[in-house]
Amino acid sequence: MSSGYEGFEASWHDLFWEAEEAPGELPLLEEFLRGKEGQCLYVGSGSGRLLGPLVAAGHEVLGLECSPEMAKLSRKNFPDARVLEQEWQKHEGEYSAIVIPAFTFQLFPDPQKQLQRLREQTNHLYLTLFFPWAEISGDLPQNEWYFDREVDLPDGRSGKLETRHKIKEQTGSLVRKHRYTLKDASGDVLKREETEQRLRFFTDVALKNLLKKTGWEIEKEINNLGEGDEEDLVYVASLHLRPVG
Ligand SMILES: C[S@@+](CC[C@H](N)C(=O)[O-])C[C@H]1O[C@@H](n2cnc3c(N)ncnc32)[C@H](O)[C@@H]1O
């Protein structure tokens, strides 16, 4: 089983994001970058769906992406946006800002170590984290496949995504499997692929502790991508972080 971001997971990535009726993250990234001089690193820049528009808007952003298929898509879709094909944990450098949108940071093992390392690379960090309320509350069933999304492909075929998850409360991890199915116009299954990813998640207290231990403080927090009411559960938190003091 693949650990992700190759095959259907790479080539259908943007179609599935578009199918999700969630607000986009681009305005939040633009707001964070506004007025910041110098080069910014975008960790996990994927297919370039956010990197491309940022570069087109004149921001000095360098993409970093470990999946060769995602980096290739990005270069094809947004040739003006530079992308390094490398794992961030192996990347050395200092930047005026670092952005890690979507939930890429949660894919990293050992978040404390990674936050310490980020402190060595920048003084301005943007992170977006999601909290799996639906999985934890039982709104989504554990240990069984459920329908996630289905998209029409440009060639008349269709792509279905099903998900299966397991929560490991002790370690604050969500293990999530994705099953991608390619179907022809009459609905017959042509091919299936599965991937698995482990995502860390953090309660408010755990996150505050983690930030304190690693020398970061929250300068600004935007909940649920800037939509909804203050009383809503926070599914997604976008943080502007700065060094303490
Ligand atoms: C959730 S996707 C988000 C992609 C993109 N930021 C977006 O919003 O469209 C996570 C991306 O981060 C990449 N990634 C995961 N771990 C990485 C690492 N350690 N270094 C560089 N890229 C990584 C994956 O290959 C994938 O393309």
The ligand as a MOL file (V3000), in Angstrom:
LIG
                    3D

  0  0  0     0  0            999 V3000
M  V30 BEGIN CTAB
M  V30 COUNTS 27 29 0 0 0
M  V30 BEGIN ATOM
M  V30 1 C -2.2530 17.5370 2.2950 0
M  V30 2 S -1.2260 17.6770 0.8740 0 CHG=1
M  V30 3 C -1.2790 19.4310 0.6520 0
M  V30 4 C -0.7620 19.9000 -0.6710 0
M  V30 5 C -0.8520 21.4260 -0.8790 0
M  V30 6 N -0.2820 22.1660 0.2270 0
M  V30 7 C -2.2930 21.8430 -1.1100 0
M  V30 8 O -2.8930 22.4100 -0.1730 0
M  V30 9 O -2.8030 21.5870 -2.2010 0 CHG=-1
M  V30 10 C 0.3780 17.4100 1.5960 0
M  V30 11 C 1.5420 17.5370 0.6440 0
M  V30 12 O 2.7530 17.6050 1.4040 0
M  V30 13 C 3.7300 16.7370 0.8520 0
M  V30 14 N 4.5960 16.3220 1.9620 0
M  V30 15 C 4.2890 15.5110 2.9970 0
M  V30 16 N 5.3370 15.3690 3.8150 0
M  V30 17 C 6.3510 16.1360 3.2970 0
M  V30 18 C 7.7080 16.3900 3.7060 0
M  V30 19 N 8.1950 15.8300 4.7920 0
M  V30 20 N 8.4470 17.2080 2.9350 0
M  V30 21 C 7.9430 17.7800 1.7900 0
M  V30 22 N 6.6630 17.5520 1.3640 0
M  V30 23 C 5.8810 16.7520 2.1100 0
M  V30 24 C 2.8930 15.6000 0.2450 0
M  V30 25 O 3.6100 14.8860 -0.7370 0
M  V30 26 C 1.6920 16.3510 -0.3020 0
M  V30 27 O 1.9060 16.8150 -1.6070 0
M  V30 END ATOM
M  V30 BEGIN BOND
M  V30 1 1 1 2
M  V30 2 1 2 3
M  V30 3 1 2 10
M  V30 4 1 3 4
M  V30 5 1 4 5
M  V30 6 1 5 6
M  V30 7 1 5 7
M  V30 8 2 7 8
M  V30 9 1 7 9
M  V30 10 1 10 11
M  V30 11 1 11 12
M  V30 12 1 11 26
M  V30 13 1 12 13
M  V30 14 1 13 14
M  V30 15 1 13 24
M  V30 16 1 14 15
M  V30 17 1 14 23
M  V30 18 2 15 16
M  V30 19 1 16 17
M  V30 20 1 17 18
M  V30 21 2 17 23
M  V30 22 1 18 19
M  V30 23 2 18 20
M  V30 24 1 20 21
M  V30 25 2 21 22
M  V30 26 1 22 23
M  V30 27 1 24 25
M  V30 28 1 24 26
M  V30 29 1 26 27
M  V30 END BOND
M  V30 END CTAB
M  END
